[in-house]
């Protein structure tokens, strides 16, 4: 775990003043490594001893040592690509790193996912009158994939990446509706507001997000994924894969919960779509 990940993970366990320091650093980590302790304290509206105390909480000897570790964390990766990829990596090297990172990230996400919460989420989805999948940015693509999967299940499904449409859907929601909100950071204000709107109208707000995030706290039920990927700095990769896998888990649970007759109906739907495709050509040697 690099320093940025360590700050993010411990954020909720910090004192109020230490959290102010953490938030200033997370907002502009590259600026933090070039600033003085006095300037950082002023930006965070805390005292210099508080900054030093925060640095010790992060396992460093003081502010100069903290800046060095932070600089090393920022250097360990190409911003907006992947923190595991370095500037001069060959195609073979970054191919290996990205696949290994994805597999390790999925394994960590699997171990952090609460099976009891998953079971409850499947209950809510199978009993729902209407399901809506909402996300913004990279998470919008995951929400769209979820809509494609659940559209086959003979239940009204809505998807939109337009915040105005999302808000109207939540305002018009009612008891028995499930609004699924997808966000890796869980800090997107619009999605937190959607969770609040859904709950105000007696709908269920189901979040797929990071533990302890504002979205997780605002939702009726949260499926939380511990994926140490700072999407403020790097392109969403492992976090997106983890979200897609959770959607697959929920879709599979939905199918199993509905029983054998429901699965027979899905087979008929698949069979009806066969005419829209060319037949598979047999592979010929040579």
N, C-alpha and C positions, 0 to 999 in steps of 0.2 A: 504494500500500500504506500503510495507516494504522499507527500505532505498535503497536497490539495485534497486527496481522498480522505486523509486522516482528519483534516479540519472539518470536512463535510460530515463524516461519520460521527464525530464528537460534538457537533454543533449544539444539539439539544441538551447536552450534559454540561455545557459551560455556564458560568454565571452570566448575569445580564450584561455586565460591563465587558467581560471577555468575549461574549458573543458579538458585541459591537465591533471589536477588533477583528474577529473572524470574518464578519460580513464585509468589512472594508477590504480585507485581503482577497476574499473570494470574488468580489466585484471587479478587482483589477490586480491580479497577482503579479503581472509583469511590472506594474508600477511600484508594487510593494517592495520588490527586491532592490529598488534604486532610491528608496525614500529613507529619511532619518527616523529615529524612534520618536522624536518630538513632533515631526510632521504627521506620522501615522497616528499618534495619540490625539493630535488635534483633529484629524479627519474623523476619528472614531468617537470624539468627544469623551475621552477617558484620560486618565493620568498615565505618565510614562511607566510607573511601577506596575500598572495594570497590563500594559503591553508586555513587559518582562515576565509577569506572572503567566500570561497567555503562552508565551514562548516556552516556558518551563513545562506547562501543561501538555505541550506538543512534543515533549521529550527532547528539547534542545537546551543548550547551556545558557542561552540568552538571545537577545535580538540579532547580533551579528551572526551567530551560529544558525539561528532560524532562517535568516535571509539566504545563507549559503545552501541549506537543505532545500529551501523553496526554489532557489535557482536551479538546483540539480533536478528537482521534480519537473520544472518547466522544460529543461533541456532534454528530458527523457521522453522524446516523442516529437512528432511534427504536428503543430497545432492544426486543428480542423481536419486531420486525417486519422491518426490513431496514436495514442501515447506510446505504444510499443514500437512504432516505426521510426527509424532514424533517417536523417536527411540523405545519406548516401547508400541506403540499403539497395541491394539488387532485387530483381523481380522474385527470384527464388527465396530471398530472405524475408521480404515483406509478405509474400504468399504464406510462408510457414508461420510467421508471427501472427498474422491476422486470423488464420484458422485455429491456431493454438489458443489465442486470446478468446475467440468465439466459443470454443469447446469448454475452456475453463470458466468463462463467464456464465454459460448456460448451466454448468454443474453447480456453480455457486448460487445461481438464481433458483435452481431446483431445490437446493438444501434450505434456502431461506423461505420458500413458499409454504404457507400454512395449509395443510390438507383439510383441516376443519373449515377454514374460511373458503376454500375452493368448493367443498361440499355444499356450504350454505349458498354460495354464489350460483351453483348449478340449480339448487332448489328455487331460488328467486327467478332465474331465467326460465326454467320449465313451467313455472306458475304464472309467468308474466302475460299481460294483455298486449303489451307493445314493448319493443326494445329499440333503443336508440344508441348508436355508437358515435362518440365524438372525440376528436383529438385535433391538435393544431400542429403545424410544422411536420416533422418526421412522424409524429404519432398519428397524424391524420391518415397516413398510408396504412398504418396498422388498423385503425378504425374502419377504413374502407375494406380491408381484407376480412375483418370480422363480419361486416355487413354481407359480403359475398358468401361467407360460410353459413350464416344464420338465415339468409334469405331462403334457403332450401327447406327450412324447417316448418313452413306453414304457420308462421306467426308474423304479424306486421313488424317490419324492421325499417328503421330510418338511419340514414347516414348523411352528414353534412360537414364540410370544413369551413362553412360560413358562420361566423359568430352570431350574426343577427338571426339566422335560421335556427341556430342552436338555442339561443335564448328564447325564441318564440316556442320552440318545441318543449322546453322545460316549463315555461309559463303555462302551456296548454296540457301539461302532463297531469296524471291523476294517480290515485291509489291503484296498484297493480302494474304500473308502468316501471320499467327499469332503464335508467339512463347510465350507460357505461362510459366513463370518462378515463381517457388514456393519456398519461403524461409521465415521462421518466423522472423529471425533476420534482413534479408536484407543486411547483412554485408559480405556475402560470395563472395569473390573477383571474383571467376570463373563465378558466375551467373550475377554479374554486367557487366563483360566483354561480356557475351553472349547477354545481353540487348543492349550493344553498338554495337556489331557485327550485330545483327538483324536490328537495325535501320540504320546502315551504308549501308545495302543492301535493304533498303526500305520496310522491313517487319515490322510488328507491334509487339512490345514487351509488353506483358500484364503481370504485376506482381501481385502476391498475397503475400502480405508482411506486414511489420509493417510501420506505418506512419513515414515520415521523414527519412527513411533509405536510404542508398546509392542506393539500388535496386529500391526503389520507385522513386527516383529522376532520375535514368537512364532510366526507362521504358517509353514507349509511354503513357501508362495508367496504373495506379496502383489501385488495390482494397486493401485498407489498413484495417487491423484488429488490434484493440487495445486490445491485450491479454497480460496482465502483467505476463509473464512467462519467466524467465531467463533460456533459454536452454543451456547457457554456464555452468550452475551449476546443473540444474535439468533435468531429463528425459523429452523430449517433450510429453506432455499429452494434455492439453486443446488447445494449439496452433494447434496441429495436427487435433483435432476434428473440430476446427473452419475452418481450411483449407478444410477439407473433406466436410463440410457443404456448403462452398462457391462453391465448385465444383458441388454439388447437385443443388444449386441455378442456376448456369450457365447452367447446363444440362437441367434443367426444363425450363428455359427461352428459350433455343435453341429449345426445343420441341414445346413450345407454339408459338414461332415466326414462325416456319415452317408451322403451320396450321394443319387442321383436316386430310387432305390427307396424310401428313407426319406421323401423329400418327397412321393412319390406316396401313401404311407400317410397323411401329414398331410392331404393333399387329401381323402382318403376320410373322415377324421375330421371335417373341416370340412363335407363334404357331408352326413354323417349328422346334423349339428347343425342343418341348415337348417330341418327341420320344427318346431323349437322357436321359430322366429321368424316374424313376419309378413313377407309379401313387401313389397319396396320399392314404394311407390306412385310412379307417374310424376309428375314435376313438371308442374303445369298453369300456364300463364301467367295473370297477373292474380290 
